[in-house]
Amino acid sequence: MQNLHTLCMPRRSGCTFEALPHSRVGGQMAVPTAGGREIGAVIRGARAEARMTQGDLGAKCGYSASTVSRVEAGTIRPAPETLLAIAQALGLPPQRLGVVPVQRRADTSCSPMTPPAASVADGVMQAQQEAPVRRRELLAGMAGTAAAALIPSPAAATPAPASGNDLTATLERALYAPDPSGATSATVVEQHLAAARGDFTAARYGHLGQTLPELIGAAEAGRDAAAGVARERAHSTVARAYVLATELALKHHSDIAWATADRALTAARAGGSPVVIGEAARVLAITMRRSGRPSAAVDLLRRTAADLTDQRGAAPHAVAATLLFTAAYTAACDRRRSDALDLMAAADEAIRQLPAGTPAAPLFTVDATPAQRDLYWIGVHNALGTPDEGVPYTARLTAAAMPTAERRARLGTDTARMWHRLGNPRRTFAALCLVEQAAPEEARRPALRALTADLLYSPAPLPGVREFARRTGAAV
């Protein structure tokens, strides 16, 4: 295991690198050009896209998972040669991690060297390109005006949410040292649970993280004091509290999601409610997918959905449809196109068979509606590498069709990824602005900060993107 000093300093004998801004790597010289927080956001986002854990990335580069966590949080800055190793492990161009590799000069001494012209000229080149592009935009007339109108007004700057490390510590406290409030009656606990769900759907993740330890403590205390039917109901309340905890951990790519998801499903099964079991199985399956077990996740979702369709009532069937959504996306992430398309077709059929008056949101996070189906189609095609096939679904979707701020932010996220993969930075930025407008804390998630950081290097000028990057923590 590498210690902090060896991570942050290049390892070369015969030279002192501490005072130098460059590092030789093989036959090249690496020049750092970006700040630690921006680098960490890009690394975390690329790792999430690659479905690697912090331990996986650390193993590829020779570091511990905790060290990778500190790098992603921006609390330490790796040496340039380490950044090159991380870039190689993630399949990223070194420039994305703020490192410009250039050919080594014939002089191999340890004296400082002048940064390459390319790294200094980036800003100049952008400024030179901006004027003609603006002239072309003026000539475009109403088309240019319409394109600009796609970008919502920027949201007010919001304080940065808790880091992934802070969240993990909070959830660990909820798991292993819960804080009961003293009010443990079923009615009061369910009121607290409803308020917590409101925080999640409104994307108030910071406040949710603060209240979860007390909620989980009160829910478990109420369950322990109950008996008979009341205890089964209390088990379901505990399960849903852990579902929320898992959703929050997944938002922050925290490995503690394994523990919270396991507790959610254990409590759900003890409670016996098919709907709650479906909710818990869904977050466990997402955790499995994130940990590199997509096939097992699809199997779990399929089995649970089949069990739910055997139940009476609209709610279990609606939950089954949402599990099929998640299974389809999971199969797509595993590049199993046929399975993904079949599962989406099954979900579509399940939605059509729902009777009128089906509860709008039987799960905490997903509802079984045509709008959700279209949103999942975009995500499935993004994962399959066919984003062009997701474009028709965007024409049918509006932010108003999404019932919560969290879902509106998801619409912006998936649309941003689609346009980014199609090489349209302007529409990518417009979608990211939708995320910020709907849920500012979502715009600060690691994967979206990485996408924002990538837009900073767009060849076409994007007015407002640097200010957006600063607001969302993608740039300093």
C-alpha positions as CSV (number, residue, x, y, z in Angstrom):
1,M,0.0,0.0,0.0
2,Q,1.3,3.4,-0.9
3,N,1.5,6.1,1.8
4,L,0.4,9.7,1.3
5,H,3.8,11.0,0.6
6,T,4.6,8.5,-2.2
7,L,1.2,9.1,-3.8
8,C,1.6,12.8,-4.0
9,M,5.3,12.9,-5.0
10,P,6.8,11.3,-8.1
11,R,9.1,8.5,-7.4
12,R,12.4,9.2,-9.3
13,S,15.9,8.6,-7.9
14,G,18.6,11.2,-8.3
15,C,16.2,14.2,-8.5
16,T,14.2,16.3,-6.1
17,F,10.8,16.8,-7.5
18,E,9.1,18.7,-4.6
19,A,9.8,22.1,-6.1
20,L,9.0,21.1,-9.7
21,P,5.6,21.4,-11.4
22,H,6.4,18.7,-13.9
23,S,7.2,15.0,-13.8
24,R,8.9,12.7,-16.3
25,V,7.0,9.5,-17.2
26,G,8.7,7.1,-19.5
27,G,9.8,9.1,-22.6
28,Q,7.4,12.0,-21.8
29,M,7.0,14.8,-19.4
30,A,3.7,15.3,-17.6
31,V,2.5,18.8,-16.8
32,P,-0.3,19.3,-14.3
33,T,-2.8,22.0,-15.3
34,A,-5.9,21.6,-13.1
35,G,-7.0,21.8,-9.5
36,G,-7.5,18.9,-7.1
37,R,-11.3,19.2,-6.8
38,E,-11.8,19.3,-10.5
39,I,-9.5,16.4,-11.0
40,G,-11.3,14.4,-8.3
41,A,-14.7,15.1,-9.9
42,V,-13.5,13.8,-13.2
43,I,-11.9,10.7,-11.7
44,R,-15.1,9.9,-9.7
45,G,-17.3,10.4,-12.7
46,A,-15.2,8.3,-15.0
47,R,-14.9,5.6,-12.4
48,A,-18.7,5.6,-12.0
49,E,-19.2,5.4,-15.7
50,A,-16.8,2.5,-15.9
51,R,-18.7,0.8,-13.0
52,M,-15.6,0.4,-10.9
53,T,-15.4,0.7,-7.1
54,Q,-12.7,2.8,-5.5
55,G,-11.0,-0.5,-4.6
56,D,-11.0,-1.6,-8.2
57,L,-9.4,1.6,-9.4
58,G,-6.9,1.5,-6.5
59,A,-5.9,-2.0,-7.4
60,K,-5.2,-1.1,-11.0
61,C,-3.0,1.8,-9.9
62,G,-1.4,0.3,-6.8
63,Y,-3.2,2.3,-4.1
64,S,-5.8,1.7,-1.4
65,A,-9.5,2.4,-1.8
66,S,-9.3,5.0,1.0
67,T,-6.5,6.8,-0.9
68,V,-8.6,6.9,-4.1
69,S,-11.4,8.3,-2.0
70,R,-9.2,11.1,-0.8
71,V,-8.1,11.9,-4.3
72,E,-11.7,12.0,-5.5
73,A,-12.7,14.3,-2.6
74,G,-9.8,16.7,-3.6
75,T,-8.2,16.5,-0.2
76,I,-4.9,15.3,-1.7
77,R,-3.5,15.8,-5.2
78,P,-1.6,13.0,-6.9
79,A,1.6,13.4,-8.7
80,P,1.3,13.8,-12.5
81,E,2.7,10.3,-13.1
82,T,0.0,8.9,-10.8
83,L,-2.6,10.9,-12.7
84,L,-1.4,9.4,-16.0
85,A,-1.7,5.9,-14.4
86,I,-5.3,6.7,-13.3
87,A,-6.1,8.1,-16.8
88,Q,-4.8,4.9,-18.4
89,A,-6.8,2.7,-16.0
90,L,-10.0,4.7,-16.7
91,G,-9.4,5.0,-20.4
92,L,-9.3,8.8,-20.2
93,P,-7.1,11.3,-22.2
94,P,-4.5,12.6,-19.7
95,Q,-5.8,16.2,-20.4
96,R,-9.1,15.3,-18.7
97,L,-7.1,14.9,-15.4
98,G,-5.3,18.2,-15.9
99,V,-2.1,16.6,-17.2
100,V,-0.6,17.5,-20.5
101,P,1.9,14.9,-21.7
102,V,4.6,16.3,-24.0
103,Q,7.8,14.8,-25.5
104,R,10.8,15.0,-23.2
105,R,13.5,17.4,-24.2
106,A,17.0,16.2,-24.9
107,D,18.1,17.8,-21.6
108,T,17.3,15.2,-18.9
109,S,18.5,17.3,-16.0
110,C,16.3,18.0,-13.1
111,S,16.1,21.7,-13.7
112,P,12.6,23.3,-14.1
113,M,11.2,23.4,-17.6
114,T,8.9,25.8,-19.3
115,P,5.3,24.4,-19.7
116,P,4.5,23.5,-23.3
117,A,3.0,26.1,-25.4
118,A,-0.1,24.0,-26.0
119,S,-1.1,24.1,-22.3
120,V,-0.6,27.9,-22.1
121,A,-2.4,28.6,-25.4
122,D,-5.6,26.9,-24.6
123,G,-7.3,30.0,-23.4
124,V,-5.9,32.1,-26.2
125,M,-7.2,29.6,-28.8
126,Q,-10.6,29.7,-27.3
127,A,-10.6,33.5,-27.3
128,Q,-9.5,33.5,-30.9
129,Q,-12.3,31.1,-31.8
130,E,-15.0,33.0,-29.9
131,A,-15.3,36.0,-32.2
132,P,-16.0,34.2,-35.5
133,V,-18.3,31.8,-33.7
134,R,-20.3,34.7,-32.3
135,R,-20.5,36.3,-35.8
136,R,-21.9,33.0,-37.1
137,E,-24.4,32.9,-34.3
138,L,-25.6,36.4,-35.1
139,L,-26.0,35.5,-38.8
140,A,-28.1,32.5,-37.6
141,G,-30.8,34.9,-36.5
142,M,-33.8,33.3,-34.9
143,A,-32.2,29.9,-34.9
144,G,-29.5,31.1,-32.7
145,T,-32.0,32.8,-30.4
146,A,-34.1,29.6,-30.2
147,A,-31.0,27.5,-29.3
148,A,-30.0,29.9,-26.6
149,A,-33.5,29.8,-25.2
150,L,-33.1,26.1,-24.5
151,I,-30.8,27.0,-21.6
152,P,-32.7,27.8,-18.4
153,S,-31.6,30.7,-16.2
154,P,-28.9,29.6,-13.8
155,A,-30.0,28.8,-10.3
156,A,-28.6,30.7,-7.4
157,A,-25.3,29.5,-6.1
158,T,-25.9,26.8,-3.4
159,P,-23.5,25.7,-0.7
160,A,-21.6,22.4,-1.5
161,P,-23.3,19.3,0.0
162,A,-21.5,17.0,2.2
163,S,-18.7,15.0,0.6
164,G,-18.9,11.3,0.0
165,N,-16.7,10.7,3.0
166,D,-19.0,12.8,5.3
167,L,-22.1,11.0,4.0
168,T,-20.5,7.6,4.6
169,A,-19.7,8.6,8.1
170,T,-23.3,9.7,8.7
171,L,-24.7,6.5,7.3
172,E,-22.3,4.5,9.4
173,R,-23.6,6.3,12.4
174,A,-27.2,5.4,11.3
175,L,-26.2,1.8,10.9
176,Y,-24.1,1.2,14.0
177,A,-25.0,3.9,16.4
178,P,-28.6,5.0,15.6
179,D,-30.0,8.0,17.4
180,P,-33.5,7.3,18.6
181,S,-35.6,10.4,19.1
182,G,-37.8,9.0,21.9
183,A,-40.9,9.4,19.8
184,T,-41.3,5.8,18.7
185,S,-45.1,5.4,18.1
186,A,-45.8,4.0,14.6
187,T,-47.7,7.1,13.6
188,V,-44.9,9.5,14.5
189,V,-42.2,7.4,12.9
190,E,-44.2,7.1,9.7
191,Q,-44.6,10.9,9.7
192,H,-40.8,11.2,10.0
193,L,-40.4,8.7,7.2
194,A,-42.8,10.7,4.9
195,A,-40.8,13.9,5.6
196,A,-37.6,12.0,4.8
197,R,-39.0,10.8,1.5
198,G,-40.1,14.4,0.8
199,D,-36.5,15.4,1.2
200,F,-35.3,12.7,-1.2
201,T,-37.9,13.5,-3.9
202,A,-37.1,17.2,-3.6
203,A,-33.4,16.4,-3.9
204,R,-32.6,17.9,-0.5
205,Y,-29.9,15.3,0.1
206,G,-27.9,17.2,2.7
207,H,-30.9,17.6,5.0
208,L,-31.9,14.0,4.4
209,G,-28.4,12.8,5.4
210,Q,-28.7,14.8,8.7
211,T,-32.1,13.3,9.6
212,L,-31.5,9.6,8.7
213,P,-29.7,8.5,11.8
214,E,-32.6,9.7,14.0
215,L,-35.2,8.3,11.7
216,I,-33.5,4.9,11.6
217,G,-33.0,4.8,15.3
218,A,-36.7,5.7,16.0
219,A,-37.9,3.2,13.4
220,E,-35.9,0.4,14.9
221,A,-36.9,1.3,18.4
222,G,-40.5,1.3,17.4
223,R,-40.1,-2.1,15.8
224,D,-38.4,-3.6,18.8
225,A,-41.3,-2.4,21.0
226,A,-44.0,-3.7,18.8
227,A,-45.6,-7.2,18.4
228,G,-47.8,-9.1,16.0
229,V,-49.3,-7.1,13.1
230,A,-47.8,-3.9,14.4
231,R,-44.4,-5.4,14.3
232,E,-44.8,-6.4,10.7
233,R,-45.8,-2.9,9.8
234,A,-42.8,-1.5,11.8
235,H,-40.5,-3.9,9.8
236,S,-41.7,-2.3,6.6
237,T,-41.1,1.2,8.0
238,V,-37.5,0.2,8.9
239,A,-37.0,-1.2,5.5
240,R,-38.2,2.0,3.8
241,A,-35.8,4.1,6.0
242,Y,-33.0,1.9,4.8
243,V,-34.2,2.2,1.2
244,L,-33.8,5.9,1.5
245,A,-30.4,5.5,3.1
246,T,-29.3,3.2,0.2
247,E,-30.7,5.7,-2.4
248,L,-28.6,8.4,-0.8
249,A,-25.5,6.3,-0.6
250,L,-25.9,5.4,-4.3
251,K,-26.2,9.1,-5.2
252,H,-22.8,9.6,-3.7
253,H,-21.3,6.3,-5.0
254,S,-20.6,5.2,-1.4
255,D,-19.8,1.5,-0.8
256,I,-21.9,1.6,2.4
257,A,-24.9,1.1,0.1
258,W,-24.2,-2.7,0.4
259,A,-24.9,-2.6,4.2
260,T,-28.0,-0.4,3.9
261,A,-29.5,-2.3,1.0
262,D,-29.0,-5.6,2.9
263,R,-30.7,-4.3,5.9
264,A,-33.6,-2.9,3.8
265,L,-34.3,-6.2,2.2
266,T,-34.0,-8.2,5.5
267,A,-36.5,-5.9,7.2
268,A,-38.8,-5.9,4.1
269,R,-38.9,-9.6,4.1
270,A,-39.7,-9.7,7.8
271,G,-42.5,-7.2,7.2
272,G,-44.0,-9.3,4.4
273,S,-45.2,-6.4,2.2
274,P,-44.6,-7.3,-1.4
275,V,-44.4,-3.6,-2.4
276,V,-41.8,-2.9,0.2
277,I,-39.9,-6.0,-0.7
278,G,-39.9,-4.8,-4.3
279,E,-38.5,-1.4,-3.2
280,A,-35.7,-3.0,-1.2
281,A,-34.9,-5.5,-4.0
282,R,-34.5,-2.6,-6.5
283,V,-31.9,-0.7,-4.4
284,L,-30.0,-3.9,-3.7
285,A,-29.9,-4.7,-7.4
286,I,-28.6,-1.2,-8.2
287,T,-25.9,-1.8,-5.6
288,M,-25.0,-5.1,-7.2
289,R,-24.8,-3.5,-10.6
290,R,-22.5,-0.8,-9.4
291,S,-20.3,-3.4,-7.9
292,G,-19.9,-5.3,-11.1
293,R,-22.6,-8.0,-10.7
294,P,-25.2,-7.0,-13.4
295,S,-26.3,-10.5,-14.3
296,A,-27.1,-11.3,-10.6
297,A,-28.9,-8.0,-10.3
298,V,-31.1,-8.7,-13.4
299,D,-31.9,-12.2,-12.0
300,L,-33.0,-10.7,-8.6
301,L,-35.1,-8.0,-10.3
302,R,-36.8,-10.6,-12.6
303,R,-37.6,-13.0,-9.8
304,T,-39.0,-10.2,-7.6
305,A,-41.1,-8.7,-10.5
306,A,-42.5,-12.2,-11.2
307,D,-43.5,-12.6,-7.6
308,L,-45.2,-9.2,-7.5
309,T,-47.2,-10.0,-10.6
310,D,-48.7,-12.9,-8.7
311,Q,-50.1,-10.5,-6.1
312,R,-53.5,-8.9,-6.2
313,G,-53.9,-5.2,-6.5
314,A,-52.5,-2.4,-8.7
315,A,-49.6,-1.4,-6.5
316,P,-47.6,-4.7,-6.7
317,H,-48.0,-4.7,-10.5
318,A,-46.9,-1.1,-10.7
319,V,-43.8,-1.9,-8.6
320,A,-43.1,-4.9,-10.9
321,A,-43.1,-2.6,-13.9
322,T,-40.5,-0.3,-12.3
323,L,-38.3,-3.3,-11.4
324,L,-38.4,-4.3,-15.1
325,F,-37.3,-0.7,-15.9
326,T,-34.3,-1.2,-13.6
327,A,-33.6,-4.7,-14.9
328,A,-33.6,-3.4,-18.5
329,Y,-31.1,-0.6,-17.7
330,T,-28.9,-3.0,-15.8
331,A,-28.8,-5.4,-18.7
332,A,-28.0,-2.5,-21.0
333,C,-25.1,-1.5,-18.8
334,D,-23.9,-5.1,-19.3
335,R,-24.3,-4.6,-23.1
336,R,-26.9,-7.3,-23.3
337,R,-29.0,-5.5,-25.9
338,S,-31.5,-8.2,-26.6
339,D,-32.3,-8.7,-22.9
340,A,-32.5,-4.9,-22.3
341,L,-35.0,-4.5,-25.1
342,D,-37.1,-7.5,-24.0
343,L,-37.2,-6.2,-20.4
344,M,-38.3,-2.7,-21.6
345,A,-41.0,-4.3,-23.7
346,A,-42.2,-6.3,-20.7
347,A,-42.3,-3.1,-18.6
348,D,-44.2,-1.3,-21.3
349,E,-46.8,-4.2,-21.4
350,A,-47.0,-4.1,-17.6
351,I,-47.8,-0.4,-17.6
352,R,-50.5,-0.8,-20.3
353,Q,-52.2,-3.4,-18.1
354,L,-52.4,-1.3,-15.0
355,P,-56.0,-0.3,-14.2
356,A,-57.0,3.3,-14.0
357,G,-56.4,5.0,-10.7
358,T,-53.1,3.2,-10.0
359,P,-51.1,5.0,-7.3
360,A,-48.9,7.6,-8.9
361,A,-45.8,6.8,-7.0
362,P,-45.9,3.4,-5.3
363,L,-42.1,3.4,-4.9
364,F,-40.1,6.1,-3.2
365,T,-38.2,7.1,-6.4
366,V,-39.9,5.7,-9.5
367,D,-43.4,5.6,-10.7
368,A,-45.0,3.3,-13.3
369,T,-46.0,5.8,-16.0
370,P,-45.4,6.2,-19.7
371,A,-43.2,9.2,-18.9
372,Q,-40.9,7.1,-16.7
373,R,-40.8,4.4,-19.5
374,D,-39.6,7.0,-22.0
375,L,-37.0,8.3,-19.5
376,Y,-35.7,4.8,-19.0
377,W,-35.5,4.3,-22.8
378,I,-33.1,7.2,-23.0
379,G,-31.0,5.7,-20.2
380,V,-31.0,2.2,-21.8
381,H,-29.9,3.6,-25.2
382,N,-27.1,5.6,-23.5
383,A,-25.9,2.5,-21.8
384,L,-26.1,0.4,-25.0
385,G,-24.0,2.9,-26.9
386,T,-26.9,3.9,-29.2
387,P,-27.8,7.4,-27.9
388,D,-29.2,8.4,-31.3
389,E,-32.1,5.9,-30.7
390,G,-32.9,7.8,-27.5
391,V,-33.5,11.1,-29.3
392,P,-37.2,10.4,-30.3
393,Y,-38.1,9.9,-26.6
394,T,-36.9,13.4,-25.7
395,A,-39.6,14.9,-27.9
396,R,-42.2,13.3,-25.8
397,L,-40.8,14.3,-22.4
398,T,-41.0,17.6,-20.5
399,A,-39.9,18.5,-17.1
400,A,-43.5,18.9,-16.1
401,A,-44.1,15.2,-16.9
402,M,-41.8,14.3,-14.1
403,P,-43.5,14.2,-10.7
404,T,-40.6,15.2,-8.4
405,A,-37.5,17.4,-8.5
406,E,-35.3,14.2,-8.3
407,R,-37.0,12.8,-11.4
408,R,-36.7,16.1,-13.3
409,A,-33.0,16.1,-12.5
410,R,-32.8,12.5,-13.8
411,L,-34.4,13.7,-17.0
412,G,-31.8,16.4,-17.3
413,T,-29.0,14.0,-16.4
414,D,-29.9,11.3,-19.0
415,T,-30.6,13.9,-21.7
416,A,-27.2,15.5,-21.0
417,R,-25.4,12.2,-21.3
418,M,-27.3,11.5,-24.6
419,W,-26.4,14.8,-26.2
420,H,-22.8,14.6,-24.9
421,R,-22.3,11.2,-26.6
422,L,-23.9,12.6,-29.8
423,G,-21.3,15.4,-29.8
424,N,-23.7,18.3,-29.1
425,P,-22.1,20.4,-26.3
426,R,-24.7,23.2,-26.5
427,R,-27.6,20.9,-25.8
428,T,-25.6,19.0,-23.2
429,F,-25.1,22.3,-21.3
430,A,-28.8,23.1,-21.7
431,A,-29.7,19.7,-20.1
432,L,-27.2,20.3,-17.3
433,C,-28.8,23.7,-16.6
434,L,-32.1,21.9,-16.3
435,V,-30.6,19.6,-13.7
436,E,-29.4,22.6,-11.7
437,Q,-32.7,24.4,-12.0
438,A,-34.6,21.3,-10.8
439,A,-32.3,20.1,-8.1
440,P,-29.0,22.0,-7.4
441,E,-27.6,19.2,-5.3
442,E,-27.9,16.8,-8.2
443,A,-25.8,19.1,-10.4
444,R,-23.0,18.6,-7.9
445,R,-22.9,14.9,-8.1
446,P,-19.5,13.4,-9.2
447,A,-20.6,12.1,-12.5
448,L,-22.3,15.4,-13.5
449,R,-19.3,17.4,-12.3
450,A,-17.1,15.2,-14.6
451,L,-19.5,15.9,-17.5
452,T,-19.3,19.6,-16.8
453,A,-15.6,19.6,-16.6
454,D,-15.5,18.0,-20.0
455,L,-17.6,20.9,-21.4
456,L,-14.9,23.3,-20.3
457,Y,-12.7,21.8,-23.0
458,S,-15.4,22.1,-25.7
459,P,-14.0,23.6,-29.0
460,A,-17.1,25.7,-29.3
461,P,-17.6,28.5,-26.7
462,L,-20.4,27.9,-24.3
463,P,-21.4,31.2,-22.6
464,G,-21.9,30.6,-18.9
465,V,-20.3,27.1,-18.7
466,R,-17.4,28.2,-16.6
467,E,-19.6,30.0,-14.1
468,F,-21.8,26.9,-14.0
469,A,-18.7,24.7,-13.4
470,R,-17.7,26.9,-10.4
471,R,-21.2,26.8,-8.9
472,T,-21.4,23.1,-9.2
473,G,-17.9,22.3,-8.0
474,A,-16.5,21.1,-11.3
475,A,-14.0,23.9,-11.4
476,V,-12.4,26.3,-9.0
